[in-house]
Amino acid sequence: MRTKSPLQRRIAYTAVVLAGTLFYGCGIQSKSKYIVNPDLTAKCVYEEKEGLDVAAMLTSSAGSGASAGAGLDMFSSLGGKDTTIPSPHDILLGFASKILSNKGVEAWNDVSFGMIGKDTVYFKGTAYLKNISSGGLSSFDSAMHIYNNDKGQTVIEMKQNKKDTGLTSSANMYKSMFKGGDSYYMMHYYMATFFKEFNFSITYQLPGKIASCSNFTKINDNTAVFSFDGKSMVQSLDTLMQNADMMSKMYSNPSSGMGSLSNTNNILFGGDKPVQIIYQSGNKAQFDYAKEVEDAKIYYADFRKKSGLATFDSIALMKKQQAEFEAGKLKGTLILTAADSANGKIYFKSLKAKQYSRGYIDFTGALSKPVTSDVSFTVSITSAHTDNGMNVLDSIQDHTDFGAYVYFASQNVKDTVMGGDMLTFSISGAFPDDCKYINLEGELKAGNAKTIPFKLNNLYLYNKTSKDGEGSGGWK
């Protein structure tokens, strides 16, 4: 059996999550119903339902709120080392907490969440947004750009996808990837599975008469809805995968993005016009935003206590802070003094360690200003002591004058002279098993011109457990 190359796997994965900047996952059903005031204050009755397994993956990813784009990150938790299986109740609380933590929402009212059977979670609540143009409840809502046109009308329009700058190979390679065969049917199977139960809709009840709309369905003079389901999504992605020219343009020339707006929307949404509503706003508010928010804040404070969310979020915050503290141990603490920067001297603004196994450590640091030189840069470790005061300098291999790479933090800097304001170097050593952490001192040498000292304390070490690999044994 042939093994797919990393590039092939990347393209296959990308095809699955291609619409991820707009639609954030599988097994999800969501409805957003907005009532908008002329000043763009708004309230939204938001409903979401998803499989328990999907909720577990999405709530374990980084970010807060449903608009965090967690669908793109859901694969990041697979293959992790966390073997603790959360209870359905904890998954449910995490699912609700993630939606309720949306930073664009000023207050919540009429919130309910729970289980449907044993394998589905649901949420419903009314969110109040001080400015709807700042974001929304789902990824699609947050992809809307709201502005006034030159006719004094208000436009709600879907933003263009972010450009993918990660792939720059030739167009012919991408065309050959999507000619069909078993790869096409494999991708179709994955997409059909992922999006099988996907169902999405967003409704806007606007404070004025709709002048025009495209890729929305007009309900009445001031209300329009956009909807999309899994079946239509799979059909759209099938069409896109078979469009080799568009696929090659998207990835062989990142600056072209997804090609023209017309082609993109025609394939994804079945229309060659923008996903857009244009309306003439009136002056009359559809509801009293300030009064309803005031009432909602009183309700929500009480709801958080009774629902268990306040306790759940407090424990989750403590766990996060503890994890960040433990992770910080593995980076060490840079020690700076006033003398380091006196008289305009160059100094290390930051220096962090990244450990791959006990004794093999990469360091990355930022300098206060760029250094230039026509010779190579070197680093020397001048002092290394353990937590119990033992001198372990000789445990570090070749600790005198080993190579360092210096580069500019900004990719836009063009300088033919070797140098930069960022530094990276590595050390390898065999430290005693009973050593918890080490304190390091050293210096960067830029030719014969400059010597820049550094001091990194409390650098905790991974346990020396070969079977764990990648330093997964933790630290002592």
C-alpha positions in Angstrom: 0.0 0.0 0.0 1.4 3.4 -1.0 1.8 5.9 1.8 0.6 9.4 1.1 3.2 12.2 1.2 2.9 14.9 3.9 1.8 17.3 1.1 -1.0 14.9 0.0 -2.2 14.4 3.6 -2.2 18.2 4.0 -4.2 18.7 0.9 -6.7 16.0 1.9 -7.1 17.5 5.3 -7.5 21.0 3.8 -10.3 19.8 1.6 -12.2 18.5 4.5 -11.9 21.7 6.5 -11.9 24.1 3.6 -15.1 25.8 4.7 -13.9 25.9 8.3 -13.5 29.6 8.5 -17.3 29.8 7.9 -18.7 26.5 9.2 -17.1 25.2 12.3 -17.6 21.5 12.5 -19.5 18.3 12.1 -22.6 17.0 13.8 -23.7 20.6 14.6 -27.0 22.2 14.2 -27.3 25.9 15.0 -29.8 28.7 14.6 -29.2 32.4 15.1 -32.1 34.8 15.0 -31.1 38.4 15.3 -33.2 41.5 16.0 -31.2 44.5 15.1 -31.6 48.2 16.2 -30.6 51.2 14.0 -27.5 51.7 16.2 -26.5 48.1 15.6 -27.3 47.0 19.2 -28.9 43.6 18.8 -30.3 40.6 20.6 -30.0 37.0 19.2 -31.9 33.9 20.2 -29.2 31.3 19.7 -29.7 27.6 19.6 -27.1 24.8 19.1 -27.2 21.1 19.2 -24.3 18.7 18.6 -23.1 15.2 19.3 -21.5 14.6 22.7 -18.3 13.4 21.1 -18.2 16.5 18.9 -18.8 18.7 21.9 -15.9 17.0 23.8 -13.5 17.7 20.9 -14.6 21.3 20.4 -14.7 22.3 24.0 -11.2 20.9 24.6 -9.7 23.2 21.9 -8.4 26.7 22.6 -10.5 29.8 22.4 -13.8 30.9 23.8 -17.2 31.2 22.4 -18.7 29.4 19.5 -17.2 32.0 17.2 -13.7 30.9 18.1 -13.5 28.7 15.0 -13.0 25.6 17.1 -13.9 23.4 14.2 -10.5 24.0 12.6 -8.9 22.9 15.8 -10.9 19.8 16.6 -8.2 17.5 15.2 -5.6 19.0 17.5 -6.8 17.2 20.5 -6.6 13.8 18.8 -3.5 11.9 19.7 -2.9 13.9 22.9 -1.5 12.5 26.1 -4.5 13.4 28.3 -6.1 10.0 29.1 -8.7 11.4 31.5 -12.2 10.7 30.1 -14.6 13.6 31.0 -18.1 12.8 32.2 -21.0 13.7 30.0 -22.0 16.3 32.6 -18.6 17.9 32.4 -18.8 17.9 28.6 -22.2 19.5 28.8 -21.0 22.2 31.2 -17.9 22.8 29.0 -20.1 23.1 25.9 -22.4 25.6 27.5 -19.6 27.6 29.1 -17.8 27.9 25.7 -20.9 29.5 24.1 -21.6 31.7 27.1 -18.0 33.0 27.2 -18.4 34.7 23.8 -16.6 38.1 24.4 -18.9 40.0 22.1 -21.9 39.3 24.3 -22.8 41.9 27.0 -25.4 39.8 28.7 -27.4 36.5 28.5 -31.1 35.8 29.3 -33.4 32.8 29.1 -30.6 30.3 29.0 -31.2 26.6 29.0 -29.0 23.6 28.2 -29.0 19.9 28.7 -28.8 16.4 27.2 -31.0 14.8 24.5 -30.8 11.1 25.1 -27.3 10.0 25.9 -25.3 11.3 23.0 -26.4 14.8 22.2 -26.1 18.2 23.9 -28.2 21.3 23.3 -28.1 25.0 24.2 -30.6 27.8 23.9 -30.3 31.4 25.1 -30.8 35.1 24.2 -27.6 37.0 23.8 -27.3 40.8 23.8 -24.6 42.4 21.6 -23.6 46.0 22.0 -22.5 46.2 18.4 -23.4 43.4 16.0 -20.5 44.4 13.7 -18.0 43.2 16.4 -18.9 39.5 15.9 -21.6 37.0 16.3 -22.5 33.7 18.0 -21.5 31.2 15.3 -18.5 31.3 13.0 -20.8 32.3 10.1 -22.3 35.2 12.1 -18.8 36.4 13.0 -17.8 36.3 9.3 -20.3 39.0 8.5 -18.9 42.5 7.7 -21.3 45.3 8.4 -20.9 48.8 7.0 -22.6 51.7 5.3 -22.5 52.1 1.5 -22.3 55.4 -0.4 -26.1 55.5 -0.6 -26.5 55.7 3.1 -27.7 52.1 3.3 -26.5 49.4 5.7 -24.8 46.4 4.3 -24.4 43.0 5.9 -21.9 41.0 3.9 -19.9 37.8 4.3 -16.2 38.5 4.6 -13.8 36.7 2.2 -11.9 33.6 3.5 -8.5 34.2 5.0 -5.7 33.4 2.5 -3.7 30.3 3.1 0.0 31.1 2.8 1.2 27.7 4.0 1.3 26.0 0.6 3.2 27.3 -2.4 3.8 24.3 -4.6 3.2 24.2 -8.4 -0.4 24.2 -9.8 0.2 21.0 -11.7 0.7 19.1 -8.5 -2.7 20.2 -7.2 -4.4 19.5 -10.4 -3.1 15.9 -10.4 -4.2 15.5 -6.8 -7.9 16.1 -7.7 -8.3 14.2 -11.0 -10.5 11.6 -9.3 -9.9 8.0 -8.5 -9.9 6.5 -5.1 -8.6 9.8 -3.5 -11.7 11.6 -4.6 -14.1 8.9 -3.2 -12.1 8.7 0.1 -12.5 12.5 0.5 -16.2 12.3 -0.4 -16.7 9.6 2.3 -14.9 11.7 4.9 -16.9 14.8 4.0 -20.2 13.0 4.0 -19.4 11.6 7.4 -18.3 14.9 8.9 -21.1 17.0 7.7 -23.9 14.5 7.7 -25.9 16.1 10.5 -24.8 19.7 9.9 -27.6 22.2 9.8 -27.1 26.0 10.0 -29.3 29.0 9.7 -29.0 32.7 10.5 -32.0 35.2 10.4 -31.8 39.0 10.5 -34.9 41.0 11.5 -33.7 44.5 10.5 -34.7 48.0 11.5 -35.7 49.0 8.0 -36.8 47.8 4.6 -34.5 45.4 2.7 -33.4 47.0 -0.6 -31.7 43.8 -1.9 -30.3 40.5 -0.8 -28.4 37.7 -2.4 -27.8 34.2 -1.2 -30.3 35.0 1.5 -34.0 34.2 1.4 -36.3 37.2 2.0 -39.1 36.4 4.5 -40.7 39.8 4.5 -39.7 43.5 4.0 -37.3 43.5 6.9 -36.4 39.9 7.5 -34.1 37.5 5.6 -32.6 34.1 6.4 -29.6 32.2 5.2 -29.5 28.4 5.7 -27.2 25.6 4.8 -27.1 21.9 5.6 -24.7 19.0 5.4 -26.0 17.6 2.1 -25.6 20.9 0.3 -22.2 21.4 1.9 -20.9 18.0 0.6 -22.3 18.8 -2.8 -20.5 22.2 -2.8 -17.2 20.7 -1.7 -17.6 17.9 -4.2 -17.9 20.6 -6.9 -14.9 22.5 -5.6 -12.7 19.4 -5.4 -13.5 18.6 -9.0 -12.6 22.2 -10.0 -8.8 21.5 -10.4 -8.1 25.0 -11.7 -9.6 26.7 -8.7 -7.9 24.3 -6.3 -4.5 25.0 -7.9 -5.1 28.8 -7.8 -6.0 28.6 -4.1 -2.8 26.8 -3.0 -0.2 27.4 -5.7 -0.8 31.2 -5.6 -1.8 32.1 -2.0 -2.2 35.8 -2.9 -5.2 34.8 -5.1 -7.1 33.4 -2.1 -10.1 31.4 -3.3 -10.2 33.0 -6.7 -12.9 35.4 -7.6 -15.8 36.2 -5.3 -18.2 35.2 -8.0 -16.6 31.7 -8.5 -16.3 31.0 -4.8 -19.9 31.9 -3.9 -21.2 30.2 -7.0 -19.6 26.9 -5.8 -20.2 27.2 -2.1 -23.6 28.9 -2.0 -25.1 28.3 -5.4 -25.1 31.9 -6.5 -22.7 34.1 -8.3 -23.3 37.1 -6.0 -22.1 38.0 -2.6 -23.7 36.6 0.6 -25.3 40.0 1.3 -28.2 42.0 2.6 -28.6 45.7 1.9 -31.3 47.6 3.9 -32.3 51.2 4.5 -32.2 51.7 8.3 -34.9 53.6 10.1 -34.7 55.5 13.3 -37.0 53.5 15.5 -35.5 50.9 17.8 -37.1 47.4 17.7 -36.5 46.9 21.4 -35.1 48.7 24.5 -31.6 47.4 24.5 -30.4 49.1 27.8 -33.4 48.0 29.8 -33.3 44.4 28.6 -29.6 44.2 29.2 -30.1 45.5 32.7 -32.6 42.8 33.4 -30.5 40.1 31.8 -27.5 40.8 33.9 -29.5 40.3 37.1 -31.0 37.1 35.7 -27.6 35.7 34.5 -25.7 36.2 37.7 -28.3 34.1 39.5 -28.4 31.6 36.7 -24.7 30.9 36.8 -24.9 30.0 40.5 -27.9 27.7 40.2 -26.8 26.0 37.0 -23.3 25.0 38.3 -21.5 27.1 35.7 -19.9 29.4 38.2 -18.3 26.5 40.0 -17.4 24.8 36.8 -15.7 27.9 35.3 -13.9 28.6 38.5 -12.4 25.0 38.6 -11.6 25.2 34.9 -9.8 28.5 35.4 -7.7 27.1 38.2 -6.8 24.1 36.1 -5.8 26.4 33.2 -3.7 28.6 35.5 -2.0 25.6 37.0 -1.2 24.2 33.5 0.2 27.5 32.4 2.3 27.6 35.6 3.6 24.1 35.0 4.3 24.9 31.3 6.2 28.0 32.4 8.5 25.9 34.5 9.8 24.2 31.4 10.7 27.6 29.8 12.7 29.0 32.7 12.8 32.5 34.0 14.9 35.2 32.4 16.7 37.4 35.0 17.1 41.0 34.0 18.8 43.8 36.0 19.2 47.6 35.4 22.8 47.1 34.5 21.9 44.9 31.6 20.5 47.8 29.6 22.6 50.6 31.1 24.4 53.0 28.6 22.4 51.7 25.6 23.7 48.1 25.9 22.0 45.4 23.9 20.3 42.9 26.1 17.9 39.9 26.0 14.3 41.1 26.2 13.1 37.4 26.4 14.7 34.0 26.4 12.6 30.8 26.6 13.5 27.1 26.6 11.7 24.4 24.7 12.5 20.8 25.8 12.3 17.8 23.6 13.7 15.3 26.1 15.7 15.6 29.3 18.9 17.3 28.5 18.1 18.4 24.9 16.9 21.9 25.0 16.2 24.6 22.3 16.4 28.3 23.3 14.8 31.2 21.6 15.3 34.8 22.6 14.6 38.4 21.5 17.3 41.1 21.6 16.6 44.7 22.5 18.0 45.8 19.1 19.4 44.1 16.0 23.0 43.0 15.9 25.0 42.8 12.7 28.2 41.1 11.9 30.1 39.6 9.0 31.1 36.6 11.1 29.2 33.8 12.7 27.5 34.1 16.1 28.3 31.8 19.0 27.0 31.1 22.5 28.9 30.1 25.6 27.3 28.7 28.7 29.5 30.0 31.6 27.6 28.7 34.6 25.2 25.8 35.3 24.0 24.9 38.8 21.2 22.6 39.9 18.5 23.3 42.5 20.8 21.8 45.2 23.8 24.0 44.2 25.7 21.3 42.2 27.9 22.6 39.4 26.8 20.7 36.3 28.6 22.9 33.7 30.6 19.9 32.4 27.4 18.0 31.9 26.6 20.2 28.9 28.3 19.0 25.8 30.6 21.5 24.1 29.3 24.4 26.3 32.0 26.8 25.0 31.5 28.7 21.7 28.8 26.7 20.0 26.8 27.9 17.0 23.8 30.2 17.3 21.4 31.4 14.6 20.4 35.1 14.6 17.6 36.4 12.4 15.2 39.2 12.1 11.8 38.8 13.8 10.1 40.6 10.9 10.0 38.6 7.7 9.8 41.9 5.7 13.3 43.0 6.8 15.8 42.8 3.9 19.4 43.1 5.0 22.3 41.5 3.3 24.4 41.9 6.4 24.3 38.8 8.6 22.4 39.6 11.8 19.0 40.2 13.4 17.1 40.7 16.6 16.1 37.1 17.4 18.3 34.2 18.5 18.0 30.5 18.6 20.5 27.9 19.9 20.5 24.4 21.4 22.3 22.6 24.2 22.6 18.9 25.0 23.6 17.5 28.4 23.3 14.6 30.8 22.0 16.0 34.0 21.8 14.1 37.3 18.5 12.2 37.8 17.8 14.0 41.1 18.1 17.4 39.5 14.8 19.2 39.4 15.9 22.4 37.7 19.1 24.2 36.6 20.2 27.9 36.7 22.1 28.9 33.6 24.3 31.8 32.7 25.9 32.5 29.4 26.7 35.0 26.7 26.1 35.6 23.0 29.2 36.6 21.0 28.7 38.6 17.8 32.2 38.3 16.3 34.7 40.4 18.2 32.3 43.3 18.4 29.8 42.5 21.2 29.2 40.1 24.0 25.6 40.0 25.3 25.1 38.1 28.6 22.0 36.3 29.8 20.8 34.5 32.9 18.0 31.9 33.0 16.9 30.6 36.3 14.6 27.8 37.5 14.6 25.8 34.3 12.8 22.6 35.3 13.9 19.5 33.5 11.9 16.6 32.1 12.3 13.2 33.8 14.8 10.9 32.1 12.4 8.3 30.8 13.5 7.0 27.4 10.2 5.0 26.8 8.1 8.2 27.0 10.0 10.1 24.3 9.6 13.7 23.4 10.0 14.5 27.1 6.5 13.3 28.0 7.7 12.0 31.3 7.2 15.4 32.9 9.7 16.8 35.4 10.8 15.9 38.9 
